[in-house]
Amino acid sequence: MDRNQATGLILFAAVILVYSIFFASTPEPQSQEPTGEVISAVQEKPTEQFTQEVEEVDSLQDLKAQIQYGVFAPLVKGNESEVTLENDKMIVTFSTKGAEIIKVELKEYKSWDQSPLILMDRESSDLSYQINTTKGRLSLNEFYFTPNTKTTQVDGESVSTVEFTAQTGNGKITRSYRLPNDSYVLENDLVFEGLTSQLVDSNVNIIWDSKLIRQEEDIEESRRKTNINFYKSSEKYDYLSQSKDETSEQVTEPLKWVSFSQRFFTSGIIATNQFNSGSLEQVTPKDTLSVKNMKATLALPLENGKAELSYYFGPNNYKVLKKITPGFEKNVDMGYFFVSWVNKYIIVNLFHFLEKFFSNYGVIIIIIVFIIKLALFPLTYKSYVGMAKMRVIKPEIDELKEKYKDDPTKQQQEQMKLFGQLGVSPISGCLPMLLQMPFLFAMFFFFPNSIEMRQESFLWAHDLSTYDSFIKLPFTIPFYGSHVSLFTLLMTVSQIAYTHFNNQLTAAQGPMKNLGYIMPIGFMFILNSYPAALSFYYFVSNMVTFGQQALIKLFVDDKKIREKVDASKVKNANKKKSKFQQKLEDAMKAADASKKKK
């Protein structure tokens, strides 16, 4: 019954009541002295008449409910109350009207302002299950259920359970929820008994409309990391565009799960079998009341009057998500495919291993840097030796440049010939550095998405998951911000110092030499609003690399390298050109000839 119908019935009852009191006929006064029975009759009649009229109103309401809901009419009468399930991870609150989730609180975490972390509540989220019946589409949220809570043991594990039942003369609807201990997963069964003949199709339409509650201080960064993700039954992961303020998608093929994923927390709905189809949409609001507004409409098939699914309400912890259901770990962005393997198989496991022994996450970052640098030290050594070789043959290279300064093609050919004679590769110093790049880029994705850093302090940084605002500026610098991140500043200075030191070891000249000074300045603008953990990692990494190269320099003698180069020159004096070198020279000659023709 909608609001207008209810208002009409109340006004109708009020009119009858007023009429009964002021206009109904009363007995004529008797000449004899009134007795107690007469007085009683006069007093009781209006009450009896009012009761009769109320019964008539109830009958009218029942009739309207019967017309509107059919066999489901008895379910729209009742009283609403709340029921909770709780384990050591979260508290889930249900309403007996609809037997639906109305609030989820995570117990292990706090919001950015240290208030309880609420993933959803009545004001922010509306979750509705709708069925198509012979009386039209009806929402289970209109029906009243009777709850029954209990705790059971499943495989030796404690499971909190609540079973909601809505009984009619023809059958019943049962909604069961199970919350295992030490779990972020809430299991849900929906069963129709004796009522399937009243359904015109076998789908339950789930409509989840949510305004995601702000959990982090930096709402703009949260919005960039918030998205609807979904996983198809064909094992294909996809998501809605993050670059648009408003986007939607109709998914016609079966889905396994859909999630409303924020930067550090996810609310997801997972089918035991599949959802037949889905409609997804997300909008970035102009205000700051919510992070993003999201809506998912899913078709859940009933099999023999029963459907099974589960919910995930919890942190974006890669190892936790990986155990939930196939593909669910995709809610944590580990980076592009060429760097994601570093995070998935090395950094995540290394990080969780160190957590067992250290509670300070700044210390953990330092240890991770040393472990990675130690593992990559052979590449760093080869890179240094390669650059040293290029440095010692610099006089020969300069001589060729002067000799063939008017013929760049010939100059390149002679340089390649010289490299072959001396046993030097121009990329020998760059290739080892290139192999280390996946680790540098992997951190660019790991730290901004690592919930382990959330609200963890280190030195002056109160939260390693966001920028360390060492100085707040009274103005905003374009592309930089209105604050100064000291870790980012230290990273920039260390990178410039490292570049200066490195230039002394290489033969780099001109633009390439200056590029090493320009890039740190660019990254200072980019990383100023990135998590302090990321800038701190790069700062420590620069300092360790600086130390490694200073140490290598003590043991690598340029004179010995020169002797090895000269020995290679004698050895390779009559050596034939390799096929690769010959093809390279032929390509260069062909390019030069083509250029001269033009």
QUITA-V28373 format. One record per residue. SS is DSSP state (A for helix, B for strand, O for the rest). PHI is phi in radians with two decimals (none if undefined). OMEGA is omega in radians with two decimals (* if undefined). Layout:
ss=SS phi=PHI omega=OMEGA
ss=SS phi=PHI omega=OMEGA
//
This chain:
ss=O phi=none omega=-3.12
ss=O phi=-1.48 omega=-3.04
ss=A phi=-1.13 omega=-3.11
ss=A phi=-1.13 omega=3.12
ss=A phi=-1.12 omega=3.14
ss=A phi=-1.08 omega=3.12
ss=A phi=-1.09 omega=3.14
ss=A phi=-1.09 omega=-3.13
ss=A phi=-1.16 omega=3.11
ss=A phi=-1.12 omega=3.10
ss=A phi=-1.12 omega=3.12
ss=A phi=-1.07 omega=3.13
ss=A phi=-1.14 omega=3.14
ss=A phi=-1.14 omega=3.12
ss=A phi=-1.08 omega=3.13
ss=A phi=-1.10 omega=-3.14
ss=A phi=-1.12 omega=3.13
ss=A phi=-1.09 omega=3.12
ss=A phi=-1.06 omega=-3.10
ss=A phi=-1.09 omega=-3.07
ss=A phi=-1.37 omega=-2.96
ss=A phi=-1.79 omega=-3.01
ss=O phi=-2.09 omega=3.13
ss=O phi=-1.21 omega=-3.11
ss=O phi=-1.24 omega=3.11
ss=O phi=-2.13 omega=-3.13
ss=O phi=-1.10 omega=3.08
ss=O phi=-1.18 omega=3.12
ss=O phi=-1.12 omega=3.13
ss=O phi=-1.58 omega=3.12
ss=O phi=-1.23 omega=3.13
ss=O phi=-1.38 omega=3.12
ss=O phi=-1.19 omega=-3.08
ss=O phi=-1.09 omega=3.10
ss=O phi=-1.67 omega=3.13
ss=A phi=-1.12 omega=-3.12
ss=A phi=-1.15 omega=-3.14
ss=A phi=-1.12 omega=3.12
ss=A phi=-1.01 omega=-3.14
ss=A phi=-1.09 omega=-3.13
ss=A phi=-1.10 omega=3.13
ss=A phi=-1.10 omega=-3.10
ss=A phi=-1.29 omega=-3.00
ss=A phi=-1.50 omega=-3.01
ss=A phi=-1.07 omega=3.12
ss=A phi=-1.02 omega=3.14
ss=A phi=-1.10 omega=3.13
ss=A phi=-1.11 omega=-3.11
ss=A phi=-1.18 omega=3.11
ss=A phi=-1.08 omega=3.12
ss=A phi=-1.04 omega=3.14
ss=A phi=-1.11 omega=-3.11
ss=A phi=-1.18 omega=3.10
ss=A phi=-1.07 omega=3.10
ss=A phi=-1.09 omega=3.11
ss=A phi=-1.15 omega=3.10
ss=A phi=-1.10 omega=3.10
ss=A phi=-1.05 omega=3.12
ss=A phi=-1.11 omega=3.12
ss=A phi=-1.14 omega=3.11
ss=A phi=-1.09 omega=3.11
ss=A phi=-1.08 omega=3.14
ss=A phi=-1.12 omega=3.13
ss=A phi=-1.10 omega=3.11
ss=A phi=-1.13 omega=3.13
ss=A phi=-1.10 omega=3.14
ss=A phi=-1.17 omega=-3.05
ss=A phi=-1.38 omega=-3.01
ss=A phi=-1.95 omega=-3.14
ss=A phi=1.10 omega=-3.09
ss=A phi=-1.17 omega=3.13
ss=A phi=-1.51 omega=-3.07
ss=A phi=-0.98 omega=-3.13
ss=A phi=-1.08 omega=-3.05
ss=A phi=-1.44 omega=-3.07
ss=A phi=-1.59 omega=3.09
ss=O phi=-1.96 omega=3.13
ss=O phi=2.86 omega=3.12
ss=O phi=-2.09 omega=-3.11
ss=O phi=-1.53 omega=3.04
ss=O phi=-2.54 omega=-3.11
ss=B phi=-1.98 omega=3.11
ss=B phi=-2.31 omega=-3.13
ss=B phi=-2.15 omega=2.92
ss=B phi=-2.05 omega=-3.07
ss=B phi=-2.51 omega=2.93
ss=O phi=-2.30 omega=-3.08
ss=O phi=-1.37 omega=-3.13
ss=O phi=-1.80 omega=-3.02
ss=B phi=-2.74 omega=3.05
ss=B phi=-2.13 omega=3.14
ss=B phi=-1.99 omega=-3.13
ss=B phi=-1.90 omega=-3.14
ss=B phi=-2.08 omega=2.98
ss=B phi=-1.89 omega=3.09
ss=O phi=-1.24 omega=3.03
ss=B phi=-1.52 omega=-3.08
ss=O phi=1.76 omega=-3.07
ss=O phi=0.90 omega=-3.00
ss=B phi=-1.98 omega=3.08
ss=B phi=-1.23 omega=3.12
ss=B phi=-2.11 omega=3.13
ss=B phi=-2.83 omega=3.07
ss=B phi=-2.34 omega=3.11
ss=B phi=-2.13 omega=3.06
ss=B phi=-1.57 omega=-3.00
ss=B phi=-1.42 omega=-3.04
ss=B phi=-1.48 omega=-3.02
ss=B phi=-2.22 omega=3.05
ss=B phi=-2.17 omega=3.04
ss=O phi=-1.23 omega=-3.07
ss=O phi=-1.04 omega=3.12
ss=O phi=-1.69 omega=3.10
ss=O phi=1.20 omega=3.00
ss=O phi=-1.49 omega=3.12
ss=B phi=-0.96 omega=-3.10
ss=B phi=-1.50 omega=-3.13
ss=B phi=-1.79 omega=3.12
ss=B phi=-1.39 omega=3.11
ss=B phi=-2.72 omega=3.05
ss=O phi=-2.64 omega=-3.09
ss=O phi=-1.04 omega=-3.06
ss=O phi=-1.29 omega=-3.03
ss=O phi=-1.77 omega=-2.99
ss=B phi=-2.45 omega=3.07
ss=B phi=-2.29 omega=-3.11
ss=B phi=-2.00 omega=-3.03
ss=B phi=-2.37 omega=3.02
ss=B phi=-1.87 omega=-3.09
ss=B phi=-2.12 omega=3.14
ss=B phi=-2.13 omega=3.10
ss=B phi=-1.67 omega=-3.05
ss=B phi=-2.03 omega=3.09
ss=O phi=-1.16 omega=3.10
ss=O phi=-1.77 omega=-3.12
ss=B phi=1.78 omega=-3.14
ss=B phi=-1.40 omega=3.13
ss=B phi=-2.13 omega=3.10
ss=B phi=-1.72 omega=3.08
ss=A phi=-1.12 omega=3.11
ss=A phi=-1.19 omega=3.08
ss=A phi=-1.53 omega=-3.04
ss=O phi=-1.74 omega=3.09
ss=B phi=-1.72 omega=-3.10
ss=O phi=-2.07 omega=3.06
ss=B phi=-1.82 omega=-3.07
ss=B phi=-1.56 omega=3.03
ss=B phi=-2.52 omega=-3.10
ss=B phi=-1.76 omega=3.10
ss=B phi=-2.84 omega=3.08
ss=B phi=-2.10 omega=-3.11
ss=B phi=-2.13 omega=3.08
ss=B phi=-1.98 omega=3.10
ss=B phi=-2.16 omega=-3.10
ss=O phi=0.94 omega=3.12
ss=O phi=1.35 omega=-3.11
ss=B phi=-1.96 omega=3.14
ss=B phi=-1.32 omega=-3.13
ss=B phi=-2.26 omega=3.07
ss=B phi=-1.46 omega=-3.04
ss=B phi=-2.31 omega=2.96
ss=B phi=-2.31 omega=3.13
ss=B phi=-2.05 omega=3.12
ss=B phi=-1.78 omega=-3.12
ss=B phi=-2.23 omega=3.04
ss=B phi=-2.07 omega=-2.98
ss=B phi=-1.79 omega=3.01
ss=O phi=-2.13 omega=3.12
ss=O phi=-1.19 omega=-3.09
ss=O phi=-1.67 omega=-3.08
ss=O phi=3.01 omega=-3.13
ss=B phi=-2.67 omega=3.03
ss=B phi=-1.99 omega=3.14
ss=B phi=-2.14 omega=3.04
ss=B phi=-2.13 omega=-3.09
ss=B phi=-1.99 omega=3.09
ss=B phi=-2.13 omega=3.12
ss=B phi=-2.27 omega=-3.14
ss=B phi=-2.16 omega=3.12
ss=B phi=-1.15 omega=3.08
ss=O phi=-1.19 omega=3.12
ss=O phi=1.01 omega=-3.11
ss=O phi=-2.49 omega=3.04
ss=O phi=-1.75 omega=-3.07
ss=B phi=-1.83 omega=3.08
ss=B phi=-1.93 omega=-3.11
ss=B phi=-1.53 omega=-3.06
ss=B phi=-2.48 omega=3.03
ss=B phi=-2.06 omega=3.06
ss=B phi=-2.18 omega=-3.06
ss=B phi=-2.29 omega=3.01
ss=B phi=-1.89 omega=3.12
ss=B phi=-2.01 omega=3.11
ss=O phi=1.27 omega=-3.07
ss=O phi=-2.14 omega=-3.07
ss=A phi=-1.12 omega=3.11
ss=A phi=-1.20 omega=3.14
ss=A phi=-1.53 omega=-3.14
ss=B phi=-1.68 omega=-3.10
ss=B phi=-1.57 omega=2.99
ss=B phi=-2.57 omega=-3.02
ss=B phi=-1.74 omega=-3.14
ss=B phi=-1.87 omega=2.91
ss=B phi=-1.80 omega=-3.12
ss=B phi=-1.60 omega=3.12
ss=B phi=-1.68 omega=3.11
ss=B phi=-2.06 omega=-3.12
ss=B phi=-2.07 omega=-3.12
ss=B phi=-1.98 omega=-3.00
ss=B phi=-2.40 omega=2.96
ss=B phi=-1.82 omega=-2.98
ss=O phi=-1.13 omega=-3.08
ss=O phi=-1.28 omega=3.12
ss=O phi=-1.16 omega=-3.14
ss=O phi=-2.00 omega=-3.06
ss=O phi=-2.08 omega=-3.12
ss=O phi=-1.16 omega=-3.13
ss=O phi=-1.50 omega=-3.04
ss=A phi=-1.24 omega=-3.13
ss=A phi=-1.18 omega=3.08
ss=A phi=-1.13 omega=3.09
ss=A phi=-1.08 omega=3.14
ss=A phi=-1.13 omega=3.11
ss=A phi=-1.16 omega=-3.09
ss=O phi=-1.77 omega=-3.09
ss=O phi=-1.88 omega=-3.03
ss=B phi=-2.84 omega=2.95
ss=B phi=-1.55 omega=3.06
ss=B phi=-1.93 omega=3.08
ss=B phi=-2.61 omega=-3.05
ss=B phi=-2.30 omega=-3.09
ss=B phi=-1.46 omega=3.13
ss=O phi=-1.11 omega=3.07
ss=O phi=-1.39 omega=3.11
ss=O phi=1.16 omega=3.07
ss=O phi=-2.01 omega=3.12
ss=B phi=-1.56 omega=3.11
ss=B phi=-2.66 omega=-3.13
ss=B phi=-2.72 omega=3.05
ss=O phi=-1.40 omega=-3.08
ss=O phi=-1.02 omega=3.11
ss=O phi=-1.58 omega=-3.05
ss=O phi=-1.49 omega=-3.11
ss=O phi=-1.80 omega=3.11
ss=O phi=-1.24 omega=-3.13
ss=B phi=-2.52 omega=-3.12
ss=B phi=-2.66 omega=3.13
ss=B phi=-2.63 omega=3.13
ss=B phi=-2.73 omega=3.03
ss=B phi=-1.72 omega=3.14
ss=B phi=-1.84 omega=-3.06
ss=O phi=-1.61 omega=3.12
ss=O phi=-1.65 omega=-3.07
ss=O phi=-1.04 omega=-3.14
ss=B phi=-2.06 omega=3.06
ss=B phi=-1.67 omega=3.13
ss=B phi=-2.70 omega=3.06
ss=B phi=-2.37 omega=-3.13
ss=B phi=-2.34 omega=2.94
ss=B phi=-1.75 omega=-2.98
ss=B phi=-1.80 omega=3.02
ss=O phi=-1.60 omega=-3.07
ss=O phi=-1.06 omega=-3.06
ss=O phi=-2.11 omega=-3.08
ss=B phi=-2.40 omega=-3.10
ss=B phi=-2.35 omega=2.93
ss=B phi=-1.98 omega=-3.06
ss=B phi=-2.35 omega=3.08
ss=B phi=-2.14 omega=-2.96
ss=B phi=-2.20 omega=3.11
ss=B phi=-1.44 omega=3.05
ss=B phi=-1.14 omega=3.05
ss=B phi=-1.82 omega=3.11
ss=B phi=-2.95 omega=2.88
ss=B phi=-1.68 omega=-3.08
ss=B phi=-1.17 omega=-3.13
ss=B phi=-2.86 omega=-3.14
ss=B phi=-2.79 omega=3.03
ss=B phi=-2.19 omega=-3.02
ss=B phi=-2.19 omega=3.08
ss=B phi=-2.68 omega=3.11
ss=B phi=-2.49 omega=-3.10
ss=B phi=-2.35 omega=3.03
ss=O phi=-1.59 omega=-3.09
ss=O phi=-1.23 omega=3.13
ss=O phi=-1.42 omega=-3.14
ss=O phi=-1.57 omega=-3.14
ss=O phi=-1.98 omega=-3.09
ss=O phi=-1.30 omega=3.11
ss=O phi=-2.39 omega=-3.12
ss=O phi=-1.27 omega=3.04
ss=O phi=-2.61 omega=3.07
ss=B phi=-1.79 omega=-3.04
ss=B phi=-2.26 omega=3.12
ss=B phi=-2.54 omega=3.08
ss=B phi=-2.25 omega=3.05
ss=B phi=-2.05 omega=-3.01
ss=B phi=-2.19 omega=3.10
ss=B phi=-1.75 omega=-3.13
ss=B phi=-1.73 omega=-3.09
ss=B phi=-1.31 omega=3.01
ss=O phi=-1.62 omega=3.07
ss=B phi=-2.06 omega=-3.06
ss=O phi=0.99 omega=3.10
ss=O phi=1.33 omega=-3.08
ss=B phi=-2.33 omega=3.06
ss=B phi=-2.42 omega=-3.13
ss=B phi=-2.22 omega=3.06
ss=B phi=-2.75 omega=3.09
ss=B phi=-2.61 omega=3.10
ss=B phi=-2.06 omega=2.97
ss=B phi=-2.05 omega=3.04
ss=B phi=-2.23 omega=-3.09
ss=B phi=-3.10 omega=-3.06
ss=B phi=-1.37 omega=3.04
ss=O phi=-1.51 omega=3.09
ss=O phi=-1.76 omega=-2.99
ss=A phi=-0.98 omega=-3.08
ss=A phi=-1.19 omega=3.09
ss=A phi=-1.24 omega=-3.08
ss=A phi=-1.13 omega=-3.10
ss=A phi=-1.10 omega=-3.12
ss=O phi=-1.53 omega=-3.02
ss=O phi=-1.31 omega=-3.11
ss=O phi=-2.90 omega=-3.11
ss=O phi=-0.92 omega=3.06
ss=O phi=1.45 omega=-3.04
ss=A phi=-1.22 omega=3.10
ss=A phi=-1.19 omega=3.10
ss=A phi=-1.14 omega=3.09
ss=A phi=-1.18 omega=3.02
ss=O phi=-1.83 omega=-3.12
ss=O phi=-1.38 omega=3.14
ss=O phi=-1.67 omega=3.09
ss=O phi=1.82 omega=3.13
ss=O phi=-1.18 omega=-2.98
ss=A phi=-1.04 omega=-3.07
ss=A phi=-1.42 omega=3.05
ss=A phi=-2.15 omega=-3.06
ss=A phi=-1.09 omega=-3.13
ss=A phi=-1.10 omega=3.11
ss=A phi=-1.11 omega=-3.13
ss=A phi=-1.21 omega=-3.03
ss=A phi=-1.15 omega=-2.97
ss=A phi=-1.83 omega=-3.10
ss=A phi=-2.07 omega=-2.99
ss=A phi=-1.15 omega=-3.12
ss=A phi=-1.04 omega=-3.12
ss=A phi=-1.19 omega=3.11
ss=A phi=-1.13 omega=-3.12
ss=A phi=-1.12 omega=-3.12
ss=A phi=-1.22 omega=3.07
ss=A phi=-1.18 omega=-3.12
ss=A phi=-1.21 omega=3.11
ss=A phi=-1.06 omega=-3.13
ss=O phi=-1.23 omega=-3.03
ss=O phi=-2.00 omega=-3.09
ss=O phi=-2.26 omega=3.12
ss=O phi=-1.78 omega=3.13
ss=O phi=-1.59 omega=-3.02
ss=A phi=-1.33 omega=3.01
ss=A phi=-1.14 omega=3.09
ss=A phi=-1.12 omega=3.12
ss=A phi=-1.06 omega=3.12
ss=A phi=-1.08 omega=3.13
ss=A phi=-1.06 omega=-3.13
ss=A phi=-1.13 omega=3.12
ss=A phi=-1.08 omega=3.11
ss=A phi=-1.03 omega=-3.11
ss=A phi=-1.11 omega=3.14
ss=A phi=-1.12 omega=-3.13
ss=A phi=-1.13 omega=-3.13
ss=A phi=-1.13 omega=3.10
ss=A phi=-1.16 omega=-3.14
ss=A phi=-1.16 omega=-3.10
ss=O phi=-1.65 omega=-3.08
ss=A phi=-1.02 omega=3.10
ss=A phi=-1.00 omega=3.11
ss=A phi=-1.20 omega=3.10
ss=A phi=-1.10 omega=3.14
ss=A phi=-1.13 omega=3.14
ss=A phi=-1.10 omega=3.11
ss=A phi=-1.08 omega=-3.14
ss=A phi=-1.11 omega=-3.13
ss=A phi=-1.11 omega=3.11
ss=A phi=-1.07 omega=3.11
ss=A phi=-1.18 omega=3.12
ss=A phi=-1.14 omega=3.10
ss=A phi=-1.08 omega=3.11
ss=A phi=-1.13 omega=-3.11
ss=A phi=-1.24 omega=-3.07
ss=A phi=-1.32 omega=3.12
ss=O phi=-1.68 omega=-3.13
ss=A phi=-0.98 omega=3.10
ss=A phi=-1.02 omega=3.11
ss=A phi=-1.12 omega=3.13
ss=A phi=-1.13 omega=3.12
ss=A phi=-1.10 omega=3.13
ss=A phi=-1.15 omega=3.11
ss=A phi=-1.14 omega=3.13
ss=A phi=-1.09 omega=3.12
ss=A phi=-1.25 omega=-3.10
ss=A phi=-1.18 omega=-3.08
ss=O phi=-2.03 omega=-3.08
ss=O phi=-1.15 omega=3.13
ss=O phi=-1.68 omega=-3.12
ss=O phi=-2.37 omega=-3.09
ss=A phi=-1.01 omega=-3.12
ss=A phi=-1.15 omega=3.12
ss=A phi=-1.11 omega=3.12
ss=A phi=-1.06 omega=3.14
ss=A phi=-1.17 omega=3.13
ss=A phi=-1.10 omega=-3.13
ss=A phi=-1.21 omega=3.09
ss=A phi=-1.15 omega=3.11
ss=A phi=-1.09 omega=3.11
ss=A phi=-1.13 omega=3.12
ss=A phi=-1.10 omega=3.13
ss=A phi=-1.04 omega=3.13
ss=A phi=-1.15 omega=-3.13
ss=A phi=-1.18 omega=-3.07
ss=A phi=-1.51 omega=-3.13
ss=O phi=1.21 omega=-3.11
ss=O phi=-2.05 omega=3.07
ss=O phi=-1.92 omega=-3.13
ss=O phi=-1.15 omega=3.14
ss=O phi=-1.76 omega=-3.10
ss=A phi=-1.11 omega=3.12
ss=A phi=-1.50 omega=-3.07
ss=A phi=-1.55 omega=-3.05
ss=A phi=-1.07 omega=3.09
ss=A phi=-1.04 omega=3.10
ss=A phi=-1.15 omega=3.14
ss=A phi=-1.12 omega=3.13
ss=A phi=-1.18 omega=3.12
ss=A phi=-1.51 omega=-3.06
ss=A phi=-1.04 omega=3.12
ss=A phi=-0.95 omega=3.14
ss=A phi=-1.25 omega=3.12
ss=A phi=-1.18 omega=-3.13
ss=A phi=-1.26 omega=3.13
ss=A phi=-1.05 omega=3.13
ss=A phi=-1.15 omega=3.12
ss=A phi=-1.11 omega=3.10
ss=A phi=-1.75 omega=-3.04
ss=A phi=-1.18 omega=-3.03
ss=A phi=-1.18 omega=3.11
ss=A phi=-1.12 omega=-3.09
ss=A phi=-1.96 omega=-3.09
ss=O phi=-1.57 omega=-3.14
ss=A phi=-1.20 omega=3.12
ss=A phi=-1.06 omega=-3.12
ss=A phi=-1.43 omega=-3.02
ss=O phi=-1.09 omega=3.09
ss=O phi=1.05 omega=3.04
ss=O phi=-1.73 omega=-3.09
ss=O phi=-1.67 omega=3.06
ss=B phi=-2.77 omega=-3.07
ss=O phi=0.95 omega=-3.11
ss=O phi=-1.53 omega=-3.14
ss=B phi=-1.43 omega=-3.12
ss=O phi=-1.38 omega=-3.11
ss=O phi=-2.65 omega=-3.09
ss=O phi=-1.21 omega=-3.13
ss=O phi=-1.49 omega=3.09
ss=O phi=-2.34 omega=-3.07
ss=O phi=-1.23 omega=3.08
ss=O phi=-1.60 omega=-3.09
ss=B phi=-1.45 omega=-3.10
ss=B phi=-1.28 omega=3.09
ss=B phi=-2.34 omega=3.05
ss=B phi=-1.68 omega=-3.11
ss=B phi=-1.60 omega=3.10
ss=B phi=-1.37 omega=-3.13
ss=B phi=-2.56 omega=-3.13
ss=B phi=-1.94 omega=3.08
ss=B phi=-1.62 omega=-3.13
ss=O phi=-0.94 omega=3.11
ss=O phi=1.16 omega=-3.13
ss=O phi=-2.07 omega=3.13
ss=B phi=2.11 omega=-3.10
ss=B phi=-1.96 omega=3.13
ss=B phi=-2.55 omega=3.08
ss=B phi=-2.07 omega=3.08
ss=B phi=-1.56 omega=-3.08
ss=A phi=-1.21 omega=3.10
ss=A phi=-1.08 omega=3.11
ss=A phi=-1.16 omega=3.11
ss=A phi=-1.13 omega=3.11
ss=A phi=-1.11 omega=3.10
ss=A phi=-1.05 omega=-3.12
ss=A phi=-1.13 omega=3.14
ss=A phi=-1.09 omega=-3.14
ss=A phi=-1.14 omega=3.13
ss=A phi=-1.21 omega=3.11
ss=A phi=-1.15 omega=3.11
ss=A phi=-1.11 omega=3.12
ss=A phi=-1.12 omega=3.13
ss=A phi=-1.08 omega=3.12
ss=A phi=-1.08 omega=3.12
ss=A phi=-1.11 omega=-3.10
ss=A phi=-1.17 omega=-3.14
ss=A phi=-1.13 omega=3.09
ss=O phi=-1.28 omega=-3.08
ss=O phi=-1.72 omega=-3.05
ss=O phi=-2.02 omega=3.11
ss=O phi=-1.76 omega=-3.10
ss=O phi=-1.11 omega=3.13
ss=O phi=-2.45 omega=3.03
ss=A phi=1.12 omega=-3.06
ss=A phi=-1.02 omega=-3.12
ss=A phi=-1.11 omega=-3.14
ss=A phi=-1.24 omega=-3.11
ss=A phi=-1.38 omega=-3.11
ss=A phi=-1.06 omega=3.14
ss=A phi=-1.12 omega=3.10
ss=A phi=-1.59 omega=-3.09
ss=A phi=-1.36 omega=-3.07
ss=A phi=-1.04 omega=3.11
ss=A phi=-1.05 omega=3.11
ss=A phi=-1.14 omega=3.10
ss=A phi=-1.08 omega=3.13
ss=A phi=-1.18 omega=3.09
ss=A phi=-1.08 omega=3.10
ss=A phi=-1.23 omega=-3.09
ss=A phi=-1.21 omega=-2.99
ss=A phi=-1.57 omega=-3.10
ss=O phi=-1.04 omega=-3.14
ss=O phi=-1.85 omega=3.09
ss=O phi=-1.54 omega=-3.11
ss=O phi=-0.98 omega=3.13
ss=A phi=-1.06 omega=-3.13
ss=A phi=-1.06 omega=-3.12
ss=A phi=-1.18 omega=3.13
ss=A phi=-1.10 omega=3.12
ss=A phi=-1.12 omega=3.11
ss=A phi=-1.05 omega=-3.13
ss=A phi=-1.12 omega=3.11
ss=A phi=-1.09 omega=3.14
ss=A phi=-1.11 omega=3.13
ss=A phi=-1.07 omega=3.11
ss=A phi=-1.09 omega=-3.10
ss=A phi=-1.16 omega=3.12
ss=A phi=-1.19 omega=3.10
ss=A phi=-1.09 omega=3.08
ss=A phi=-1.02 omega=3.13
ss=A phi=-1.15 omega=3.13
ss=A phi=-1.08 omega=-3.11
ss=A phi=-1.19 omega=3.08
ss=A phi=-1.11 omega=3.12
ss=A phi=-1.23 omega=3.13
ss=A phi=-1.08 omega=-3.12
ss=A phi=-1.04 omega=-3.14
ss=A phi=-1.21 omega=-3.04
ss=A phi=-1.90 omega=3.13
ss=O phi=-1.86 omega=-3.08
ss=O phi=-1.68 omega=3.14
ss=A phi=-1.06 omega=3.14
ss=A phi=-1.13 omega=3.12
ss=A phi=-1.19 omega=3.09
ss=A phi=-1.13 omega=3.12
ss=A phi=-1.12 omega=3.11
ss=A phi=-1.12 omega=3.11
ss=A phi=-1.15 omega=3.13
ss=A phi=-1.12 omega=3.14
ss=A phi=-1.14 omega=3.11
ss=A phi=-1.13 omega=3.09
ss=A phi=-1.13 omega=-3.13
ss=A phi=-1.12 omega=3.12
ss=A phi=-1.19 omega=-3.11
ss=A phi=-1.13 omega=-3.05
ss=O phi=-1.74 omega=-3.08
ss=O phi=-1.03 omega=-3.11
ss=O phi=-1.85 omega=-3.11
ss=O phi=-1.29 omega=3.12
ss=O phi=-1.26 omega=3.12
ss=O phi=-1.20 omega=3.07
ss=O phi=-1.27 omega=3.13
ss=A phi=-1.04 omega=3.13
ss=A phi=-1.10 omega=-3.13
ss=A phi=-1.15 omega=3.13
ss=A phi=-1.14 omega=3.11
ss=A phi=-1.12 omega=3.14
ss=A phi=-1.14 omega=3.11
ss=A phi=-1.16 omega=3.12
ss=A phi=-1.09 omega=3.13
ss=A phi=-1.14 omega=3.13
ss=A phi=-1.16 omega=3.10
ss=A phi=-1.13 omega=3.13
ss=A phi=-1.10 omega=3.12
ss=A phi=-1.15 omega=3.14
ss=A phi=-1.20 omega=3.13
ss=A phi=-1.12 omega=3.11
ss=A phi=-1.10 omega=-3.14
ss=A phi=-1.17 omega=-3.13
ss=A phi=-1.18 omega=3.12
ss=A phi=-1.11 omega=3.13
ss=O phi=-1.21 omega=*
//
